[in-house]
Amino acid sequence: MAPLVLLGGQALAAQAQTSKSQAPTASCRASTDWPLWDGFNERFAQEDGRIVDFNVAQMHSTSEGQSYAMFFALVANQPERFERLWRWTVANLAGGNIAARLPAWQWGQRKDGTWGVIDNNPASDADLWLAYTLLEAARVWKKPAYEADARTLLARVIQDELVDLPGFGKMLLPGPVGFSFPEQKLWRFNPSYLPLPLLRRFAQFDPKGPWSVLAGNTVRMISDTAPRGYSPDWVAWRLADNGRGGFVADPQTGDVGSYDAIRTYLWAGMTAPADPAATPLRRALGGMAQAIEQAEFPPEKVQTSTGAVQGMGPIGFAAALLPYLQTDGRNTALLLQHKRVQARLFDPAARLPYYDHVLGLFGTGWIEKRYQFLPTGRLQLRWEKACSTATKR
C-alpha cells in the first residue's frame, strides 16, 4: 500500500489545491509560519540563545537542546536566531573555543546556587547535530565560517569519541568519558545517537573520514539489537575470552526501549527511501509498527528481548513515529496517531514538556514537508525551494 502523505492535518491533494492560489514567495521570508516552533521559543528560548528546560531542578540547558533548536531555526529560515543559539553554545558549553574541546552536555544551576557547566562530558549525538546544522547553514545561507566550525567539530568527534571495537569496527561512543571499559571488554552505545542522514552528509563532506563505515555499522548495530523489531535505549558490545564479540543487553539499563529509543524510529522514518539502508532499517524496526496497529497509542516501554510492551507513551512518541509510519506504509496507524497529535500537540493550553515539544517539531515538521533528507543526507528545505523559485521568476 502506498504511504499516505499528510500535511498539517490535511491530505496532500488539499495542499496542492490551495498552493495554486499562493504566491511563490509566500514562504521566502526571514521567518516562516511555524506556530509550533513559535510556541517552543516562547516557552524554552531566552533572548541570548539559551534553551532552558524548566522541568528539571537545575533549569538546565543541554548541548542536545541547543543543537535541536539550531536545526529548527534553520528549518524556519531564522539566521539571526541560529547565530545566537550557536554563539551561546560556544561561549557557555565549549569555553569559547570549539577547537579546544567539544561542548559540555549540561549547563545550569549548580548545587551551590551558581550557574555554569554541571556535566563537562560531551554528548556525541549533540556534536553530530551541531556539525550537521552548521554544514547546512553554511550551504543555504552562504556562511563559510559555519562550514569551518563544522569541520572543527567533526575533527574533534573523530579524535575524542570514535572507537575501534574489537571484532566489530569503528563506532561512535556516546561521549568521551564513561562508556568505554576495555579492561572489562565492554563498550556502551546508544542507537538513537546516530541518525543515518547525518552520517551520509558527513561522508559527502569528508569522504576520507569514518562516516560511511559508521553508517554501515550503525545499521548493523540496530539490526543486531532488535530481535523482536524494537530498539533498546542502550546496548553494549562485549568481547568474549575467545576474541569474539557481540551486542548484549546494557548492564545498566537492561533491554528496555523507551525515551531514547523513540528517536531511533524517528531517524529511520526520515531516512530517504532511496538510501540503500532505508529498507533494512524499516525491516529491523518493524515491531513498533505492528504494536501501534493493535493499540491506540505507542507503548511507553518495550522489553526488546521479548517484545512485551508496557504503559502509554506521551504525545511526543506519537509525533516521533509519524515519519516511521508513513515511510512504512502504515496508513491506518498513521491516521490514528496523526489525529491524536493534532488534537494534543497543537492545543495552546497543553503546555507540553520540552521533550514532547522537540519530538513534535521533528515529527510534524517532516510530515508537513518543512524539511526532508535527501539520500546524500543533504537537507531539502521548503523555504529554500520557495526562495529559489522566487529568484528565478
ABEGO torsion letter per residue (X at the ends): XBBBBBBGGBBAAAAAAAAAABBAAAABBABBBBAAAAAAAAAABBAAGBBBBAABAAGBBBAAAAAAAAAAAAAAGBAAAAAAAAAAAAAAAAGGBAAABBBBABBEBBAAGBBEBABABBBAAAAAAAAAAAAAAAAAAGBAAAAAAAAAAAAAAAAAABBBBBGAEBBBBABABGABBAAAGBBBBBAAABBAAAAAAAAAABAABAAAAAAAAAAAAAAAABAAGBBBABBBBBBBAAGBBBBBBBAAAEABBBAAAAAAAAAAAABBAABAAAAAAAAAAAAAAAAAAABABBBABBBAAAGBBBEBBBAAAAAAAAAAAAAAGBAAAAAAAAAAAAAAAABAAAGBBAAAAAAAAAAAAAAAGABBBBAAGBBBBAAAAAAAAAAAX
